[in-house]
Amino acid sequence: KICSRSSLNHEMKDYVMEVMHDIRRSLPMQLYLTFLVNGSGITKAFKDGKKKKKRQNDQEENDVESIRDQVFALDIAIERLCRALVLCGGNKVLPMLVPLLLSWLGDVTTPADVNAMVQRRAVFAILVCISVDDSADDGICLEDLDPKINDAVAVTAVDLLCQNGDAQDDKHIRFLSPVLALLMKRSELFETVMDKLLQRVLARDGVGMDEKTFKGVIRSLMLTLKHTGLAVVIKNSRSASVLLEKLAVAIENKVANGPLDRIGGVLRTEVQLHLGRQIATTQ
């Protein structure tokens, strides 16, 4: 069984995947997809993920760097799965994967353990790889699939953008890379995510928006502004630029006179430079 936790080296795993790909037509497609998913090891990457997270919470308030390292350990497995799915049809098999992808996205209101973070990043990686591969018709359109997945992807993207407030810069970038790649490819999804993020920031009850979360949002938006592909999306979409402007102002107002006052101002300045115009301090 090809699994990220098995003793097989990467070359052997790739070889087995190639062999199975060559004989896939002799198998029912659903059975072959089940093999790909189970063989990737993503479904149950860390059997004791919740226990590990609990121990980290008890010992050192959930060590962000340690958890991210565990998440990144499955990146090669995710890459192998994405490659196999693209080779066997991409868009053709995507509808069959929707129930699995929805289960992997899960409920963002529930604290994510290592397994959940691995699976959520895997969903974005799969969607963006299929989207990029099918260039003839401009890739996938989430709305054409189960309506639930469009909203679930957007909600999960918002949640991931709010995380990593204390992570190192290189790990922050790596953690968000599949999310930003999909937002770059699907401009309508980018607008939806910015709108949902704005609603979350402006929520009166401020659910989930503590100092660490605001720090994560600011860092994620700064990274978004530096992303060449997303810069093009913002430039070509009036609604996206307006949402980003409102978001920068809302965040600056929320963190004013607090520990994040300075970087809130920096974010607004960066947005102004990016948009090439002055924005009001209140809207």
N, C-alpha and C positions, 0 to 999 in steps of 0.2 A: 504494500500500500504506500503510495507516494504521499508523504506527510512531512511537514516542515520539522517535525520533531523526530523523524526516523534517522537511522544511522547512514542512509544512503547519501552520497555526496551529490552536489548539484548537477554534475555531468550525467550521472546515472539517472537522476530524476528526470532530466531533460530527455534522455534517451527513451525512458519508459513512456513519457508523454508523447514522443514522436511515434513510437510504435502503436500506442493506443489511437492516435490520430489517424494513422494509416488504415486501421481496421475499423474505424468508427462507423462506416456505412453498413457494417454487418451487425450493428447494435441498434436498438431503439434509441432515438435521440435523447429522450428523457433519462435513459439509463446511462448514456455517455456523459451527460451533463452532471448527473449524480456522482459519477466517478471523478470528474474534474473538481467538483466542489469538495467532496470528501477527501480526495487525494491531496488537495491543497493544504489541508490542515487548518484552514481559517475558521471553520465552524466551531472547533473546540481547541483553539490554539493553546490556551492555558486553563487546564481543568481546575486549578486552584486560584484563578484570577481574583475572585471575590475575597478569598482568604488573604491573598497577598495584599490587596488594596486595604483590607481592614487592618492588617498588621502595620502597613505604612501609615495609615491614619493614626493608629495608636502610638506609634513610635515617633514619627516626625511630620505629622500633619500632611501626609500624602506626598512623598517625594516625587515631584513632577518629572525630574530628569530620569529617575529610575524607571518610572512607568513608560515614559516616551521610548527609552531604550528597548523595553520589552515589545512595545508596539512596532518599532522599526525592524525588529528581528524577523517579522513576517513579510517584509516588503518584497523579498525575492519570491516568496510563495504567491503573493498577490500579482506580481509581474508575470509569473509563469501561468497563472490562471487566466489573466487578461489576454495573454498571447494566444492561449488555446481557444478561448471563446471567439476571438477575432478570426482565427483560422477556420473555425467551423461555422462561420456565417454572421457573427456579430448581430446585426439588426434582426436576422431571421430567428435567432434563438433568444433574443432579449425578452420577448413576451413570456416565454416559458420560465424566465428567471425572476419575473416580478415578485411572486410570492416570497421567494428566498430573499431578494433585496429588501423587501419591506420588513421581513423578520430581522434582518441584519441592522436596519436603521433603528428598529426598536422604538422605545418611548424615551424621548430626550428629557422628560421630567424625572426619570429614574437615574440616579447617579451611575455613571458608566464605569465598569471595571475594564481591565486590560482587553478582555475578549471583545467587549462592545466597541471599544475604540478601534481595534483592528478591523472589525467587521464594517464599521461605518466608513472608515477610510477606503476599504476594499470596494464598497458600493460606488464611491465617487471615481475610483480608479477604473472600474469596469465600465461605467457610463461614459467616461471621457475617452477611453480607448476605443470603444465601439463608435462613438461620435466622430472621432478624428479619422477612423478608418473608412467610414462610409461617406466619403467626400462628394460622391456623385449627387446625392440628394440632400447635402448639407447635414448629414448625420441624423441623430435621433431627435424626436420631439416628445418630451415626457408626457405632454398632454394627450398624445395619441395612445398612450398605454393606460393602465389602471389610473384613474384620476387621483387615487390616494398617494401614488408614488411621487407625483409632482410636488404636492404639499409637503410630504415627508422629507424629500430631498432638501427643499428650501428650509424647513424648520431645523433639520439636522445641520445644514450649512451654517445657519445662524448660531447654533449651539457650539459648533467647532470654532467659529470665529471669536467666540467669547472666551475660549479657553487659552491656556498657555501664558497667562499673565506673568509668570515667573520663570518661564523656560528660557534657555539660552537662545540667542538669535538664530543660530544655524539650525537648531532643532525646531524652533518655531516655524521657520520657513519650510523645513522638510515635512513637518506634521501637516501643514496646510496645503502643500503642493497639489495633491489631487483635487482638493476643493477649488482652489484658484484656477486650476486648469479647466475644470468643467464650467466655472463661471465665465471664463474667457471664451469658451466655445459656444456657450448658450447665453446670449445677451439678455434674453427675456428672463432667464433664471437669475441672472445677476441683479436685475431690477427688482424682482420679487424678493430676493434675499435682503437687499438694501432697505426695501420698504418694511419687511418684517423686523429687521434689526432696529430701524427707526422707531417702530411701534413699541418694541421692547424697551428701548432707552427712554421713551416718553411716558411709559406706563406709570400711572400715579402711585401704584403700590410698590413699584420698583422691584418686583419679584426677580430674584437671582442677580440683580445688578449691584453687587457690592464693589468695593475698591479694586479687588483682584480681577473681577470680571470686566470692569471698565478699562483696566490696564490691558487686559487681553484684547478687547475690542479696538482700542487705540493702536496697539501694535499691529493688529491684523489689518486695519485700514491703512496704516503707514506702508505696510508691505504691499497692499493692493495698489497703492498709488505708484509704487516703484515697479510693478509688474507691467512689462511692455505690452503684453497682449490685452490686459485689462485697461490700460491707458487708452488703447484704441477704442475699446467698447465704450468707455466713458466719453471720449471725444465725439463718437458717432451717435450717441444717444442723449438727446436733450433731457429725457426723463431720468436717466441714470445720473447725469451730472447734477440735476436739481435735487435728487434724493441724497446724493453724497454731500452736497452743500448743506442741506437741512440736518443731516446726520452729524456733520462736524460741529455745527452751531449748537445742536441739542446736547452733544457730549460736553462741549466746552462749558455750557451753562450748568450742566449737572455736576461737573467736577470742580467748578469754580470755588476758590478759597479753601481748597482741600489739598491733600498730598499730591494729587494728580493735576493741580491747577496749571503747572508749567507745560506738561506734555499735552494737555488739552488745548492750550493756546498754540503749541507747535503744530498739532494736527490741523487746526483751522488755517494756519499760515500755509501749510503744505497743500491743502485743498485749494486755497486761493491761487497759489503759484501754478498748480496743475490746471485749474480752470481758466487762468489768465484774467481773473477779475476779482474785485473786492467783494467780500460777503459780509452782511450785517452780523453784528454780534448777537442779536436777538431776532427771532422770526416767529 
